[in-house]
Amino acid sequence: MGFRTVVDVTMIELAEIDDDNLAAVQAVAVSDRQRDFVGTVREALEEAADCPEGNPWSRAVVVDGTVVGFVMLSWNVTPDPPEIIGPWFLWKLIVDQQHQGRGIGAAVVQAVAAIVKAEGASELLTSFVPAEDGPAGFYARLGFVPTGDVDAEGETIVSLDV
């Protein structure tokens, strides 16, 4: 295994998804094991189209000119639990399996937290499937704490003070 450069938040670009990068964004893929937790970018974009009340805000995650991931938020929504969590909800975070282990996911969360804080948010929410190999540890290391609530699919909701 070769040396992998660790990425910090200043190396991350959250680019609008357009005709020039859509194919690269849709090609972002995780391992089969991880797919059970996050799904695919195509599924996320379809979910966003089917749920406009979630006010989806999606971006390509770009490092050194290469699309390496995808992030989607519910942008300043009026909460309507358990279906609509918010106002600021990290709906999807997908880092391509070839680019994992470099801190990209953590850097994206830091970048998103800074963006929503600048918009007046005091917390960023997200949820995850509680499972042995799930993302609970990742979110805990970033400072997310359980709210005690679950979403419509039974996922654990966690909060990060921004």
ChimeraX attribute file (.defattr): number of C-alpha atoms within 10 A of each C-alpha:
attribute: neighborCount
match mode: 1-to-1
recipient: residues
	/A:1	3
	/A:2	4
	/A:3	6
	/A:4	10
	/A:5	10
	/A:6	12
	/A:7	17
	/A:8	17
	/A:9	16
	/A:10	11
	/A:11	13
	/A:12	21
	/A:13	18
	/A:14	18
	/A:15	15
	/A:16	13
	/A:17	16
	/A:18	11
	/A:19	8
	/A:20	8
	/A:21	15
	/A:22	14
	/A:23	12
	/A:24	15
	/A:25	24
	/A:26	18
	/A:27	16
	/A:28	22
	/A:29	22
	/A:30	22
	/A:31	10
	/A:32	10
	/A:33	10
	/A:34	16
	/A:35	12
	/A:36	12
	/A:37	17
	/A:38	21
	/A:39	16
	/A:40	20
	/A:41	22
	/A:42	14
	/A:43	12
	/A:44	22
	/A:45	16
	/A:46	11
	/A:47	13
	/A:48	20
	/A:49	13
	/A:50	10
	/A:51	13
	/A:52	10
	/A:53	16
	/A:54	26
	/A:55	19
	/A:56	22
	/A:57	15
	/A:58	22
	/A:59	19
	/A:60	26
	/A:61	27
	/A:62	19
	/A:63	18
	/A:64	9
	/A:65	9
	/A:66	13
	/A:67	24
	/A:68	25
	/A:69	29
	/A:70	27
	/A:71	23
	/A:72	22
	/A:73	26
	/A:74	26
	/A:75	20
	/A:76	19
	/A:77	17
	/A:78	15
	/A:79	16
	/A:80	12
	/A:81	12
	/A:82	12
	/A:83	14
	/A:84	18
	/A:85	24
	/A:86	22
	/A:87	21
	/A:88	27
	/A:89	26
	/A:90	22
	/A:91	23
	/A:92	20
	/A:93	21
	/A:94	28
	/A:95	22
	/A:96	19
	/A:97	15
	/A:98	12
	/A:99	19
	/A:100	16
	/A:101	14
	/A:102	15
	/A:103	15
	/A:104	25
	/A:105	28
	/A:106	18
	/A:107	19
	/A:108	27
	/A:109	19
	/A:110	17
	/A:111	18
	/A:112	21
	/A:113	22
	/A:114	15
	/A:115	13
	/A:116	20
	/A:117	16
	/A:118	11
	/A:119	12
	/A:120	11
	/A:121	16
	/A:122	15
	/A:123	18
	/A:124	23
	/A:125	23
	/A:126	25
	/A:127	26
	/A:128	21
	/A:129	18
	/A:130	13
	/A:131	10
	/A:132	8
	/A:133	11
	/A:134	16
	/A:135	16
	/A:136	19
	/A:137	12
	/A:138	12
	/A:139	21
	/A:140	14
	/A:141	10
	/A:142	14
	/A:143	13
	/A:144	21
	/A:145	17
	/A:146	17
	/A:147	13
	/A:148	9
	/A:149	13
	/A:150	19
	/A:151	16
	/A:152	11
	/A:153	11
	/A:154	13
	/A:155	15
	/A:156	18
	/A:157	20
	/A:158	23
	/A:159	22
	/A:160	19
	/A:161	13
	/A:162	17
